[in-house]
Amino acid sequence: MILEYGEVEKHNTSESCYVILFGEIFDLTEFMKYHHKGGYAPLSCGGKDATGIFLSTHPLSVKKILKTKEFRRKYYIGKVSQYKPLFNYYDKFYIECKRAVEKYFDEHRDVLPRNRPQRYMEVFLISIVWIIAAMSMNKHRDPLRASIFGMMNIMVGFRIMHDLQHGALTNSRKIKTMFDILSSVGTVMSIPGWSKSHNYEHHTSPMLDDDPDCKINMARYHKNKTHKWYNTFQSIYTIPGYGLSSIMFELKELMQWTTLNKYPVGYRDGLMLSKLVRIGILKKIGCYDNMKNILSFYIPASLYYTLAICPSHMHIDNLDKEKNASYAKHQVSHSFNYNSTSRIVNYLTAGLNAQIEHHLFPSIDCRHLPLLRSIIKPICDKHGVAYNDQGYVQCMKGHLKYVRELGRIRDKSGVVK
């Protein structure tokens, strides 16, 4: 069967979920419900080309399953008409990277890429600290406690939800579902909107357009975006805008809960209830008592989040880079590491400081990403792929130059007027 891409796009719910893998269409509806260890993660790319996400989150051996008679009999639909992949997904560079990392974990059986008991304990401890911070906020109801509690909300997003949605925390369906519900209470991020914008849009093609992970509506963060008069001043208002981003994000996420109809009823109801519980808790403990508390709760947390992630892609050295034909090379060359060997920075950013390794292997526990640097960098050097690794201050300067440069008016050829 040959289907147009537009027809495939219609199948993006739990009742009918098609994905495109290497130009072929697979109906993962039943597989997702009963067999997929990541639960309903495929819905983030339902109706889309999921080749890049598939490769980056699975071992190389899984690709062979797509060719087995049993799998094709159950799930194969047909091919996409006039399929034109965005990248070359399966090149020598990526295969070498994948084999080297898989060899590392095979040789170090005591090092688990996910399902680590220590991480489950960490989830428990973070949850306890979150509850203590909430109780302190309820008792004192002041800006200081609001700030501390807001930072704990981002920590839940970084240390729990982020790895959870990438499949880097657990491959148990039951544990993931439980953590999905709990993390939806604990952080501003929500699974429906965040999974689509981060898991699919951000990780599939970083820096080909506006990055959905880190932008404010009034800023011009990509050269393809039309320059508005107020963008001239974006170097002034970008950081304050980052500080308010969590407020906008919370409102946006609440408005996007209508998209939950693509999820099955029980799971959907659990997510909706968790978000209502979250808003009820924030109101009950005093986060919304007055403007000081509101701003104290959101602004420090917003800056923590945005200033950790924005320099990783929106960097001056990325300004005029074109798309690389290789999926893996594009991920590496358009990402920036900072302080990638620091255990403290790794913990506080949940591995987002090792952005190169994270984009190549998003389903590996964030704690391991600095260790993978010694594997990936030599391969990059061998293949002539730029490996961007800087200190945070230098990386942040590159980000601010990027913002300032895109605020300047350019003609169609890219020359500043």
One Martini backbone bead per residue (centre of mass of N, CA, C, O) as a GRO file, in nm:
protein
  417
    1MET     BB    1   0.097   0.036   0.022
    2ILE     BB    2   0.023   0.379  -0.074
    3LEU     BB    3   0.090   0.685   0.104
    4GLU     BB    4   0.029   0.985   0.194
    5TYR     BB    5   0.143   1.197   0.426
    6GLY     BB    6  -0.135   1.324   0.503
    7GLU     BB    7  -0.262   1.049   0.585
    8VAL     BB    8  -0.068   0.974   0.814
    9GLU     BB    9  -0.120   1.228   1.002
   10LYS     BB   10  -0.412   1.129   1.104
   11HIS     BB   11  -0.241   0.905   1.275
   12ASN     BB   12  -0.234   1.044   1.626
   13THR     BB   13  -0.356   0.816   1.816
   14SER     BB   14  -0.443   0.555   2.031
   15GLU     BB   15  -0.641   0.437   1.796
   16SER     BB   16  -0.423   0.565   1.567
   17CYS     BB   17  -0.073   0.482   1.514
   18TYR     BB   18   0.145   0.625   1.295
   19VAL     BB   19   0.472   0.552   1.155
   20ILE     BB   20   0.783   0.656   1.019
   21LEU     BB   21   1.030   0.413   0.887
   22PHE     BB   22   1.229   0.440   0.631
   23GLY     BB   23   0.947   0.496   0.453
   24GLU     BB   24   0.776   0.327   0.645
   25ILE     BB   25   0.462   0.199   0.760
   26PHE     BB   26   0.340   0.188   1.104
   27ASP     BB   27   0.116   0.023   1.326
   28LEU     BB   28   0.134   0.103   1.687
   29THR     BB   29  -0.120   0.068   1.857
   30GLU     BB   30  -0.087  -0.215   1.994
   31PHE     BB   31   0.210  -0.201   2.073
   32MET     BB   32   0.178   0.047   2.263
   33LYS     BB   33  -0.035  -0.078   2.466
   34TYR     BB   34   0.135  -0.377   2.527
   35HIS     BB   35   0.475  -0.351   2.454
   36HIS     BB   36   0.578  -0.075   2.494
   37LYS     BB   37   0.801   0.048   2.732
   38GLY     BB   38   0.720   0.366   2.669
   39GLY     BB   39   0.436   0.348   2.596
   40TYR     BB   40   0.309   0.665   2.462
   41ALA     BB   41   0.557   0.795   2.309
   42PRO     BB   42   0.474   0.770   1.996
   43LEU     BB   43   0.268   1.016   2.003
   44SER     BB   44   0.487   1.243   1.953
   45CYS     BB   45   0.509   1.095   1.637
   46GLY     BB   46   0.236   1.080   1.524
   47GLY     BB   47   0.229   1.087   1.173
   48LYS     BB   48   0.544   1.067   1.153
   49ASP     BB   49   0.884   1.094   1.123
   50ALA     BB   50   1.069   0.853   1.343
   51THR     BB   51   1.364   0.773   1.274
   52GLY     BB   52   1.548   0.938   1.464
   53ILE     BB   53   1.416   0.851   1.733
   54PHE     BB   54   1.450   0.549   1.696
   55LEU     BB   55   1.764   0.541   1.680
   56SER     BB   56   1.834   0.709   1.949
   57THR     BB   57   1.643   0.499   2.148
   58HIS     BB   58   1.791   0.248   2.009
   59PRO     BB   59   1.934  -0.016   1.926
   60LEU     BB   60   2.060  -0.144   1.640
   61SER     BB   61   1.906  -0.425   1.652
   62VAL     BB   62   1.608  -0.315   1.619
   63LYS     BB   63   1.603  -0.273   1.309
   64LYS     BB   64   1.563  -0.579   1.239
   65ILE     BB   65   1.265  -0.609   1.333
   66LEU     BB   66   1.133  -0.462   1.084
   67LYS     BB   67   1.206  -0.736   0.896
   68THR     BB   68   1.029  -0.921   1.024
   69LYS     BB   69   0.757  -1.112   0.968
   70GLU     BB   70   0.592  -1.067   1.228
   71PHE     BB   71   0.604  -0.757   1.239
   72ARG     BB   72   0.489  -0.703   0.953
   73ARG     BB   73   0.221  -0.854   0.987
   74LYS     BB   74   0.117  -0.662   1.230
   75TYR     BB   75   0.237  -0.343   1.134
   76TYR     BB   76   0.244  -0.323   0.837
   77ILE     BB   77   0.133  -0.101   0.568
   78GLY     BB   78   0.367   0.070   0.400
   79LYS     BB   79   0.429   0.346   0.190
   80VAL     BB   80   0.562   0.648   0.104
   81SER     BB   81   0.500   0.891  -0.103
   82GLN     BB   82   0.773   1.031  -0.199
   83TYR     BB   83   1.015   0.985  -0.012
   84LYS     BB   84   1.188   1.248   0.193
   85PRO     BB   85   1.436   1.269   0.381
   86LEU     BB   86   1.587   1.491   0.596
   87PHE     BB   87   1.799   1.258   0.641
   88ASN     BB   88   2.081   1.067   0.707
   89TYR     BB   89   2.041   0.816   0.948
   90TYR     BB   90   2.252   0.568   0.832
   91ASP     BB   91   2.561   0.623   0.902
   92LYS     BB   92   2.886   0.566   0.985
   93PHE     BB   93   2.901   0.758   1.224
   94TYR     BB   94   2.656   0.653   1.390
   95ILE     BB   95   2.732   0.357   1.401
   96GLU     BB   96   2.997   0.402   1.556
   97CYS     BB   97   2.875   0.536   1.803
   98LYS     BB   98   2.677   0.311   1.883
   99ARG     BB   99   2.881   0.077   1.911
  100ALA     BB  100   3.062   0.206   2.128
  101VAL     BB  101   2.840   0.239   2.348
  102GLU     BB  102   2.739  -0.054   2.356
  103LYS     BB  103   3.015  -0.170   2.437
  104TYR     BB  104   3.043  -0.028   2.705
  105PHE     BB  105   2.788  -0.164   2.840
  106ASP     BB  106   2.881  -0.458   2.793
  107GLU     BB  107   3.158  -0.420   2.965
  108HIS     BB  108   2.953  -0.266   3.191
  109ARG     BB  109   2.722  -0.429   3.367
  110ASP     BB  110   2.709  -0.227   3.624
  111VAL     BB  111   2.614  -0.024   3.396
  112LEU     BB  112   2.315   0.137   3.365
  113PRO     BB  113   2.126   0.315   3.132
  114ARG     BB  114   1.885   0.211   3.315
  115ASN     BB  115   1.713   0.115   3.596
  116ARG     BB  116   1.825   0.258   3.847
  117PRO     BB  117   1.797   0.246   4.185
  118GLN     BB  118   1.916   0.529   4.246
  119ARG     BB  119   1.697   0.684   4.081
  120TYR     BB  120   1.453   0.597   4.243
  121MET     BB  121   1.557   0.724   4.503
  122GLU     BB  122   1.572   1.010   4.392
  123VAL     BB  123   1.275   1.048   4.338
  124PHE     BB  124   1.194   1.021   4.633
  125LEU     BB  125   1.370   1.255   4.750
  126ILE     BB  126   1.261   1.483   4.574
  127SER     BB  127   0.969   1.451   4.671
  128ILE     BB  128   1.027   1.519   4.967
  129VAL     BB  129   1.148   1.802   4.919
  130TRP     BB  130   0.897   1.914   4.782
  131ILE     BB  131   0.710   1.882   5.027
  132ILE     BB  132   0.876   2.056   5.223
  133ALA     BB  133   0.861   2.315   5.050
  134ALA     BB  134   0.550   2.330   5.057
  135MET     BB  135   0.520   2.350   5.366
  136SER     BB  136   0.689   2.607   5.397
  137MET     BB  137   0.510   2.780   5.217
  138ASN     BB  138   0.248   2.742   5.385
  139LYS     BB  139   0.365   2.874   5.646
  140HIS     BB  140   0.500   3.157   5.524
  141ARG     BB  141   0.417   3.292   5.248
  142ASP     BB  142   0.685   3.379   5.084
  143PRO     BB  143   0.918   3.461   4.846
  144LEU     BB  144   1.145   3.269   4.934
  145ARG     BB  145   0.976   3.004   4.933
  146ALA     BB  146   0.879   3.036   4.644
  147SER     BB  147   1.158   3.010   4.512
  148ILE     BB  148   1.234   2.732   4.622
  149PHE     BB  149   0.986   2.584   4.506
  150GLY     BB  150   1.037   2.655   4.211
  151MET     BB  151   1.311   2.505   4.189
  152MET     BB  152   1.190   2.224   4.253
  153ASN     BB  153   1.017   2.208   3.999
  154ILE     BB  154   1.258   2.203   3.802
  155MET     BB  155   1.395   1.954   3.920
  156VAL     BB  156   1.171   1.763   3.835
  157GLY     BB  157   1.201   1.818   3.534
  158PHE     BB  158   1.499   1.740   3.506
  159ARG     BB  159   1.531   1.461   3.691
  160ILE     BB  160   1.253   1.327   3.579
  161MET     BB  161   1.084   1.401   3.322
  162HIS     BB  162   1.300   1.408   3.106
  163ASP     BB  163   1.402   1.111   3.127
  164LEU     BB  164   1.125   0.977   3.119
  165GLN     BB  165   1.043   1.072   2.818
  166HIS     BB  166   1.315   0.925   2.698
  167GLY     BB  167   1.371   0.645   2.857
  168ALA     BB  168   1.612   0.697   3.095
  169LEU     BB  169   1.475   0.577   3.369
  170THR     BB  170   1.263   0.368   3.232
  171ASN     BB  171   1.108   0.036   3.102
  172SER     BB  172   0.852   0.061   3.280
  173ARG     BB  173   0.525   0.108   3.246
  174LYS     BB  174   0.427   0.143   3.541
  175ILE     BB  175   0.642   0.342   3.639
  176LYS     BB  176   0.597   0.559   3.426
  177THR     BB  177   0.301   0.622   3.487
  178MET     BB  178   0.347   0.709   3.779
  179PHE     BB  179   0.560   0.934   3.714
  180ASP     BB  180   0.385   1.101   3.530
  181ILE     BB  181   0.182   1.192   3.743
  182LEU     BB  182   0.380   1.310   3.955
  183SER     BB  183   0.534   1.514   3.761
  184SER     BB  184   0.277   1.683   3.689
  185VAL     BB  185   0.265   1.804   3.978
  186GLY     BB  186   0.587   1.901   4.015
  187THR     BB  187   0.560   2.059   3.728
  188VAL     BB  188   0.513   2.277   3.461
  189MET     BB  189   0.533   2.047   3.299
  190SER     BB  190   0.382   1.858   3.027
  191ILE     BB  191   0.339   1.584   2.836
  192PRO     BB  192   0.193   1.661   2.573
  193GLY     BB  193   0.352   1.923   2.491
  194TRP     BB  194   0.649   1.842   2.560
  195SER     BB  195   0.684   1.583   2.393
  196LYS     BB  196   0.648   1.717   2.119
  197SER     BB  197   0.853   1.959   2.135
  198HIS     BB  198   1.097   1.785   2.237
  199ASN     BB  199   1.113   1.491   2.133
  200TYR     BB  200   1.052   1.579   1.834
  201GLU     BB  201   1.122   1.873   1.737
  202HIS     BB  202   1.400   1.913   1.878
  203HIS     BB  203   1.541   1.623   1.814
  204THR     BB  204   1.509   1.606   1.502
  205SER     BB  205   1.569   1.949   1.425
  206PRO     BB  206   1.796   2.138   1.519
  207MET     BB  207   1.806   2.466   1.393
  208LEU     BB  208   1.588   2.486   1.143
  209ASP     BB  209   1.436   2.653   1.360
  210ASP     BB  210   1.263   2.720   1.597
  211ASP     BB  211   1.304   2.655   1.931
  212PRO     BB  212   1.067   2.508   2.142
  213ASP     BB  213   1.236   2.510   2.416
  214CYS     BB  214   1.372   2.826   2.357
  215LYS     BB  215   1.130   3.074   2.375
  216ILE     BB  216   1.004   3.393   2.285
  217ASN     BB  217   0.763   3.550   2.105
  218MET     BB  218   0.936   3.840   2.065
  219ALA     BB  219   1.163   3.667   1.942
  220ARG     BB  220   1.453   3.624   1.730
  221TYR     BB  221   1.593   3.278   1.681
  222HIS     BB  222   1.583   3.292   1.357
  223LYS     BB  223   1.665   3.367   1.027
  224ASN     BB  224   1.374   3.274   0.909
  225LYS     BB  225   1.262   3.497   1.072
  226THR     BB  226   1.091   3.769   1.088
  227HIS     BB  227   1.162   4.098   1.118
  228LYS     BB  228   1.102   4.309   1.383
  229TRP     BB  229   1.125   4.607   1.534
  230TYR     BB  230   1.162   4.483   1.833
  231ASN     BB  231   1.421   4.303   1.777
  232THR     BB  232   1.635   4.525   1.823
  233PHE     BB  233   1.577   4.480   2.160
  234GLN     BB  234   1.634   4.171   2.248
  235SER     BB  235   1.899   4.204   2.420
  236ILE     BB  236   1.724   4.334   2.657
  237TYR     BB  237   1.449   4.129   2.683
  238THR     BB  238   1.534   3.827   2.704
  239ILE     BB  239   1.596   3.771   3.005
  240PRO     BB  240   1.325   3.871   3.118
  241GLY     BB  241   1.168   3.670   2.942
  242TYR     BB  242   1.276   3.418   3.075
  243GLY     BB  243   1.156   3.485   3.362
  244LEU     BB  244   0.843   3.453   3.230
  245SER     BB  245   0.812   3.172   3.085
  246SER     BB  246   0.662   2.989   3.300
  247ILE     BB  247   0.395   3.134   3.293
  248MET     BB  248   0.336   3.080   2.994
  249PHE     BB  249   0.373   2.773   3.012
  250GLU     BB  250   0.146   2.709   3.210
  251LEU     BB  251  -0.084   2.826   3.036
  252LYS     BB  252  -0.030   2.662   2.782
  253GLU     BB  253  -0.062   2.379   2.907
  254LEU     BB  254  -0.357   2.415   2.997
  255MET     BB  255  -0.467   2.471   2.702
  256GLN     BB  256  -0.349   2.177   2.588
  257TRP     BB  257  -0.551   1.958   2.719
  258THR     BB  258  -0.720   1.898   2.459
  259THR     BB  259  -0.494   1.690   2.343
  260LEU     BB  260  -0.570   1.432   2.525
  261ASN     BB  261  -0.760   1.269   2.322
  262LYS     BB  262  -0.515   1.080   2.220
  263TYR     BB  263  -0.553   0.943   2.480
  264PRO     BB  264  -0.634   0.727   2.696
  265VAL     BB  265  -0.857   0.755   2.940
  266GLY     BB  266  -0.701   0.681   3.203
  267TYR     BB  267  -0.444   0.843   3.143
  268ARG     BB  268  -0.581   1.114   3.091
  269ASP     BB  269  -0.719   1.148   3.369
  270GLY     BB  270  -0.456   1.146   3.533
  271LEU     BB  271  -0.330   1.401   3.404
  272MET     BB  272  -0.559   1.599   3.464
  273LEU     BB  273  -0.562   1.563   3.771
  274SER     BB  274  -0.267   1.642   3.827
  275LYS     BB  275  -0.297   1.939   3.727
  276LEU     BB  276  -0.522   2.021   3.925
  277VAL     BB  277  -0.362   1.958   4.179
  278ARG     BB  278  -0.139   2.156   4.132
  279ILE     BB  279  -0.306   2.419   4.133
  280GLY     BB  280  -0.427   2.370   4.413
  281ILE     BB  281  -0.160   2.375   4.569
  282LEU     BB  282  -0.054   2.655   4.487
  283LYS     BB  283  -0.298   2.800   4.613
  284LYS     BB  284  -0.296   2.683   4.905
  285ILE     BB  285   0.023   2.769   4.979
  286GLY     BB  286   0.061   3.079   4.826
  287CYS     BB  287   0.167   3.137   4.528
  288TYR     BB  288  -0.119   3.324   4.467
  289ASP     BB  289  -0.158   3.561   4.676
  290ASN     BB  290   0.062   3.739   4.519
  291MET     BB  291   0.284   3.894   4.314
  292LYS     BB  292   0.541   3.819   4.467
  293ASN     BB  293   0.493   3.514   4.471
  294ILE     BB  294   0.461   3.464   4.174
  295LEU     BB  295   0.740   3.578   4.083
  296SER     BB  296   0.912   3.403   4.280
  297PHE     BB  297   0.821   3.128   4.166
  298TYR     BB  298   0.896   3.177   3.848
  299ILE     BB  299   1.161   3.336   3.782
  300PRO     BB  300   1.398   3.165   3.896
  301ALA     BB  301   1.307   2.906   3.749
  302SER     BB  302   1.323   3.016   3.462
  303LEU     BB  303   1.626   3.085   3.465
  304TYR     BB  304   1.729   2.807   3.526
  305TYR     BB  305   1.617   2.675   3.270
  306THR     BB  306   1.708   2.867   3.031
  307LEU     BB  307   2.021   2.900   3.113
  308ALA     BB  308   2.072   2.586   3.063
  309ILE     BB  309   1.962   2.554   2.745
  310CYS     BB  310   2.016   2.789   2.537
  311PRO     BB  311   2.338   2.762   2.484
  312SER     BB  312   2.323   2.467   2.336
  313HIS     BB  313   2.219   2.621   2.044
  314MET     BB  314   2.199   2.940   2.079
  315HIS     BB  315   2.472   3.017   1.892
  316ILE     BB  316   2.686   3.201   1.708
  317ASP     BB  317   2.805   2.938   1.556
  318ASN     BB  318   2.494   2.875   1.439
  319LEU     BB  319   2.384   3.101   1.256
  320ASP     BB  320   2.521   2.987   0.954
  321LYS     BB  321   2.437   2.706   0.967
  322GLU     BB  322   2.378   2.425   0.799
  323LYS     BB  323   2.248   2.152   0.701
  324ASN     BB  324   2.309   1.827   0.766
  325ALA     BB  325   2.272   1.526   0.606
  326SER     BB  326   2.344   1.418   0.877
  327TYR     BB  327   2.191   1.350   1.162
  328ALA     BB  328   2.430   1.320   1.365
  329LYS     BB  329   2.602   1.562   1.271
  330HIS     BB  330   2.385   1.771   1.329
  331GLN     BB  331   2.359   1.725   1.632
  332VAL     BB  332   2.653   1.798   1.699
  333SER     BB  333   2.706   2.078   1.542
  334HIS     BB  334   2.424   2.207   1.695
  335SER     BB  335   2.583   2.157   1.964
  336PHE     BB  336   2.653   2.246   2.322
  337ASN     BB  337   2.890   2.220   2.552
  338TYR     BB  338   2.922   2.251   2.922
  339ASN     BB  339   3.096   2.136   3.162
  340SER     BB  340   3.095   1.809   3.091
  341THR     BB  341   3.282   1.700   3.355
  342SER     BB  342   3.079   1.805   3.562
  343ARG     BB  343   2.894   1.681   3.822
  344ILE     BB  344   2.737   1.926   3.920
  345VAL     BB  345   2.628   2.028   3.649
  346ASN     BB  346   2.497   1.764   3.569
  347TYR     BB  347   2.291   1.759   3.800
  348LEU     BB  348   2.157   2.049   3.768
  349THR     BB  349   2.094   1.969   3.438
  350ALA     BB  350   2.057   1.668   3.363
  351GLY     BB  351   2.283   1.670   3.113
  352LEU     BB  352   2.252   1.945   2.938
  353ASN     BB  353   2.569   1.998   2.919
  354ALA     BB  354   2.557   1.717   2.733
  355GLN     BB  355   2.415   1.764   2.441
  356ILE     BB  356   2.545   1.575   2.241
  357GLU     BB  357   2.492   1.304   2.385
  358HIS     BB  358   2.188   1.349   2.421
  359HIS     BB  359   2.115   1.355   2.110
  360LEU     BB  360   2.233   1.068   2.047
  361PHE     BB  361   2.132   0.958   2.368
  362PRO     BB  362   1.834   1.010   2.520
  363SER     BB  363   1.798   0.703   2.668
  364ILE     BB  364   2.027   0.792   2.860
  365ASP     BB  365   2.134   0.845   3.146
  366CYS     BB  366   2.252   1.149   3.249
  367ARG     BB  367   2.498   1.046   3.422
  368HIS     BB  368   2.659   0.918   3.159
  369LEU     BB  369   2.735   1.148   2.956
  370PRO     BB  370   3.027   1.230   3.041
  371LEU     BB  371   3.145   0.944   2.974
  372LEU     BB  372   3.083   0.961   2.656
  373ARG     BB  373   3.287   1.174   2.563
  374SER     BB  374   3.540   0.974   2.529
  375ILE     BB  375   3.392   0.840   2.278
  376ILE     BB  376   3.282   1.070   2.082
  377LYS     BB  377   3.515   1.268   2.022
  378PRO     BB  378   3.710   1.083   1.856
  379ILE     BB  379   3.501   1.031   1.631
  380CYS     BB  380   3.470   1.322   1.545
  381ASP     BB  381   3.767   1.367   1.473
  382LYS     BB  382   3.782   1.142   1.256
  383HIS     BB  383   3.522   1.283   1.084
  384GLY     BB  384   3.522   1.604   1.110
  385VAL     BB  385   3.348   1.683   1.368
  386ALA     BB  386   3.224   1.924   1.545
  387TYR     BB  387   3.322   1.976   1.893
  388ASN     BB  388   3.134   2.151   2.132
  389ASP     BB  389   3.341   2.278   2.407
  390GLN     BB  390   3.266   2.474   2.697
  391GLY     BB  391   3.227   2.712   2.897
  392TYR     BB  392   2.964   2.872   3.027
  393VAL     BB  393   3.044   3.166   2.978
  394GLN     BB  394   3.117   3.133   2.680
  395CYS     BB  395   2.843   3.016   2.593
  396MET     BB  396   2.671   3.260   2.686
  397LYS     BB  397   2.805   3.467   2.503
  398GLY     BB  398   2.718   3.323   2.241
  399HIS     BB  399   2.416   3.361   2.294
  400LEU     BB  400   2.403   3.676   2.313
  401LYS     BB  401   2.516   3.720   2.027
  402TYR     BB  402   2.290   3.576   1.881
  403VAL     BB  403   2.059   3.758   1.973
  404ARG     BB  404   2.179   4.027   1.872
  405GLU     BB  405   2.216   3.950   1.570
  406LEU     BB  406   1.901   3.882   1.522
  407GLY     BB  407   1.824   4.193   1.585
  408ARG     BB  408   1.940   4.249   1.323
  409ILE     BB  409   1.910   4.379   1.012
  410ARG     BB  410   1.850   4.187   0.716
  411ASP     BB  411   1.892   4.074   0.424
  412LYS     BB  412   1.845   3.809   0.210
  413SER     BB  413   2.172   3.751   0.218
  414GLY     BB  414   2.256   3.841   0.536
  415VAL     BB  415   2.310   4.139   0.543
  416VAL     BB  416   2.378   4.400   0.728
  417LYS     BB  417   2.221   4.724   0.739
   0.00000   0.00000   0.00000
